Amino acid sequence: MVRINRHYNMVKENLELKTSGKELIDSKRNFNHIIVPMASFNITFIKALNCAITIGDYVEVIHISYDKEETKKIKDKFEKLNLDIPLVIKHTPYRNVIKTLIDYIDTVKEEEDE
């Protein structure tokens, strides 16, 4: 019974607004820079890109390359989309994809913090 009363009180507190509510509204607009990693050009990538476009103020796609032929194919397919979204290509040896991606994200974050 105590548990029900506690939940009831929490719900009741959330339903009551004792002020205008203005002080509760987050008026600071956040800038959403979305980086969409693309390993290959497929439906999953397109879905991720669509999601990023809906939530992002600035969207870019990054492809970490260790195979020049595959990178050329991806670049050609991406350009055919004719989007106003940049494609960033970073080359890495030995399939060091995760470290290269994290380094890029860190660089972008540092630039935005300046």
SULURGI-V169145 format. One line per field, one symbol per residue. phi: phi as a letter, one per 40 degrees, with the letter a starting at -180 (. if undefined). psi: psi as a letter, one per 30 degrees, with the letter a starting at -180 (. if undefined). A space follows every 10 residues. Layout:
# SULURGI-V169145
phi=???
psi=???
This chain:
# SULURGI-V169145
phi=.ccccccccc cdccccbcbc gdcccccccc cbcbbbcbca cacccccccc ccccbbcbbb bbbcbbbccc cccccccccc cfccbcbcbb cacffccccc cccccccccc cccc
psi=eeeeeeeeee eeeffkjfaf feffkjfjkk kjjkjjkjel jaeeeeeeee eeeffkekkl kkkjkgjeee eeeeeeeeef fhlhkkjkkk kklghieeee eeeeeeeeee eff.
